[in-house]
Amino acid sequence: MIREDDDHPYASSQAAALLRGAILRIQADGVSLRTLAKGLNYKQSTVLSHMANGRVPVPLDRVQDIAKALGIPEGSLMLAALKQRFPGFNWAALLPADRSAVDNALHFLTRIERAAGKQAADLNAEQVRIMMEVATTSEPARRWLTAPELAVMEMIRQFRPDVGYNGLGDSDLDLIAHVLSNDAC
């Protein structure tokens, strides 16, 4: 519950906690609060400090920028900021009855964003296309290369640039099999 006489009425909010944690991570990487504020076009870093300490709420119109700058999933920060503004509203009523599916999807999205080091919305078209292909393939490990296999495939692409579209002919496959079987002896 927000109290008017409290200097930090949002201190216990999830939004403040998200900001505090993200700011600590950023600072551990050597980025100052002043630099972060400047990157967000704030004249003073105290505005971020006030948000993280719960003195002021996170402005809804800045959630996307703040989330991106701090590496926080935008949806998580938006929901937390909405809860700051409207604490009595039952936000769970807007979600599907089967929360496990939503939670799993959010967890998966968070893992993708952490692995990419950026928000899902910032992935390039090729990354999205490949992820869609992975999702629609029943045996992705059979289809996609591991890091050690990549050098071999890049060499094949160097000598057969159209391999991605036409594959290798029987003579190329026979030659590779012959070379590899002789190397094993």
C-alpha positions as CSV (number, residue, x, y, z in Angstrom):
1,M,0.0,0.0,0.0
2,I,1.3,3.4,-0.9
3,R,1.4,6.0,1.9
4,E,1.4,9.7,1.1
5,D,3.7,10.6,4.1
6,D,6.3,8.1,3.1
7,D,9.5,9.5,1.4
8,H,9.9,6.2,-0.5
9,P,6.4,4.9,-1.2
10,Y,7.5,2.5,-3.9
11,A,10.5,1.1,-2.2
12,S,9.0,-2.4,-1.8
13,S,7.6,-2.5,-5.3
14,Q,8.8,-5.1,-7.8
15,A,9.7,-2.3,-10.3
16,A,12.1,-0.7,-7.8
17,A,13.6,-4.1,-7.0
18,L,14.1,-4.8,-10.8
19,L,15.8,-1.4,-11.2
20,R,18.0,-1.8,-8.1
21,G,19.2,-5.2,-9.3
22,A,19.8,-4.1,-12.9
23,I,21.7,-1.0,-11.8
24,L,23.9,-3.0,-9.5
25,R,24.7,-5.4,-12.4
26,I,25.5,-2.5,-14.7
27,Q,27.7,-0.8,-12.1
28,A,29.5,-4.1,-11.5
29,D,30.4,-3.9,-15.2
30,G,31.9,-0.5,-14.7
31,V,29.1,1.7,-16.0
32,S,28.3,4.6,-13.7
33,L,24.8,5.7,-12.9
34,R,25.7,9.1,-14.4
35,T,26.6,7.4,-17.7
36,L,23.4,5.4,-17.7
37,A,21.3,8.4,-17.0
38,K,23.0,10.4,-19.8
39,G,22.3,7.5,-22.2
40,L,18.6,7.7,-21.2
41,N,18.6,11.5,-21.7
42,Y,18.1,12.3,-18.1
43,K,19.9,15.4,-17.0
44,Q,20.7,14.0,-13.5
45,S,21.4,10.5,-12.3
46,T,19.3,11.1,-9.2
47,V,16.1,10.4,-11.2
48,L,17.3,6.8,-11.7
49,S,18.3,6.6,-8.1
50,H,14.9,7.8,-7.0
51,M,13.2,5.2,-9.1
52,A,15.4,2.4,-7.9
53,N,15.0,3.5,-4.2
54,G,11.2,3.8,-4.6
55,R,10.9,7.5,-4.1
56,V,9.2,7.9,-7.5
57,P,7.5,5.4,-9.8
58,V,8.9,4.2,-13.1
59,P,7.4,6.4,-15.8
60,L,5.3,4.2,-18.1
61,D,6.4,6.1,-21.2
62,R,10.0,5.4,-20.4
63,V,9.7,1.7,-19.6
64,Q,10.9,0.5,-23.0
65,D,14.1,2.7,-23.0
66,I,14.9,1.9,-19.3
67,A,14.4,-1.8,-19.9
68,K,16.6,-1.8,-22.9
69,A,19.4,0.2,-21.2
70,L,19.4,-2.0,-18.2
71,G,18.8,-5.4,-19.9
72,I,15.5,-6.0,-18.2
73,P,12.7,-7.8,-20.1
74,E,10.4,-5.0,-21.2
75,G,7.2,-6.9,-20.3
76,S,8.4,-7.6,-16.8
77,L,9.3,-4.0,-16.1
78,M,6.0,-2.7,-17.7
79,L,3.9,-5.0,-15.5
80,A,5.9,-4.0,-12.4
81,A,5.5,-0.3,-13.3
82,L,1.8,-0.7,-13.9
83,K,1.5,-2.4,-10.5
84,Q,3.2,0.7,-9.0
85,R,0.7,3.0,-10.5
86,F,-2.4,0.8,-9.9
87,P,-1.6,-1.4,-6.9
88,G,-5.2,-2.4,-6.3
89,F,-5.8,-3.7,-9.8
90,N,-5.9,-7.5,-10.3
91,W,-3.4,-7.9,-13.1
92,A,-3.6,-11.6,-13.0
93,A,-7.2,-11.3,-14.3
94,L,-5.8,-10.2,-17.6
95,L,-3.7,-13.3,-18.0
96,P,-4.9,-16.7,-19.2
97,A,-6.2,-19.2,-16.6
98,D,-3.3,-21.5,-17.4
99,R,-0.5,-19.4,-16.0
100,S,2.1,-22.2,-16.4
101,A,2.0,-21.7,-20.2
102,V,2.5,-18.0,-19.8
103,D,5.3,-18.5,-17.2
104,N,7.0,-21.0,-19.4
105,A,6.9,-18.6,-22.4
106,L,8.2,-15.7,-20.3
107,H,11.0,-17.9,-18.9
108,F,11.9,-19.0,-22.4
109,L,11.9,-15.5,-23.7
110,T,14.0,-14.3,-20.8
111,R,16.6,-17.1,-21.5
112,I,16.7,-16.1,-25.2
113,E,17.2,-12.5,-24.3
114,R,20.0,-13.3,-21.8
115,A,21.7,-15.5,-24.3
116,A,21.5,-12.9,-27.0
117,G,22.5,-10.1,-24.7
118,K,19.6,-8.0,-26.0
119,Q,15.8,-7.8,-26.1
120,A,14.0,-10.2,-28.4
121,A,12.6,-7.2,-30.3
122,D,16.3,-6.2,-31.2
123,L,17.1,-9.6,-32.8
124,N,17.9,-9.2,-36.5
125,A,15.7,-10.8,-39.2
126,E,18.2,-13.7,-39.8
127,Q,18.2,-14.6,-36.1
128,V,14.4,-14.6,-35.9
129,R,14.2,-16.7,-39.2
130,I,16.7,-19.3,-37.9
131,M,14.9,-19.5,-34.5
132,M,11.6,-20.1,-36.3
133,E,13.2,-22.8,-38.4
134,V,14.6,-24.5,-35.2
135,A,11.1,-24.3,-33.6
136,T,9.5,-26.0,-36.6
137,T,12.1,-28.7,-37.0
138,S,11.5,-32.0,-35.2
139,E,15.2,-32.9,-35.1
140,P,17.1,-29.6,-34.8
141,A,20.3,-31.2,-33.6
142,R,20.4,-33.2,-36.8
143,R,20.0,-30.1,-38.9
144,W,22.1,-27.4,-37.2
145,L,25.8,-27.4,-36.8
146,T,27.7,-27.4,-33.6
147,A,30.6,-24.9,-33.1
148,P,33.3,-27.5,-34.0
149,E,31.4,-28.5,-37.2
150,L,31.1,-25.0,-38.4
151,A,34.7,-24.7,-39.6
152,V,34.2,-27.8,-41.8
153,M,30.9,-26.4,-43.3
154,E,32.5,-23.0,-43.9
155,M,35.3,-24.6,-45.9
156,I,32.7,-26.5,-48.0
157,R,30.8,-23.3,-48.6
158,Q,34.1,-21.6,-49.7
159,F,34.6,-24.2,-52.4
160,R,30.9,-24.9,-53.2
161,P,29.1,-21.6,-52.6
162,D,25.7,-22.9,-53.7
163,V,25.8,-25.9,-51.3
164,G,23.1,-24.2,-49.1
165,Y,20.7,-24.3,-52.0
166,N,21.8,-27.3,-54.1
167,G,23.6,-29.5,-51.7
168,L,26.6,-31.5,-52.7
169,G,26.6,-33.8,-55.7
170,D,27.4,-37.5,-55.5
171,S,30.9,-37.0,-56.8
172,D,31.7,-34.5,-54.0
173,L,30.1,-36.7,-51.4
174,D,32.1,-39.7,-52.7
175,L,35.3,-37.6,-52.7
176,I,34.8,-36.5,-49.0
177,A,34.1,-40.1,-48.0
178,H,37.2,-41.3,-49.8
179,V,39.4,-38.6,-48.2
180,L,38.1,-39.2,-44.7
181,S,38.3,-43.0,-45.0
182,N,41.9,-42.8,-46.2
183,D,42.8,-40.3,-43.4
184,A,41.5,-42.8,-40.8
185,C,43.9,-45.5,-42.0
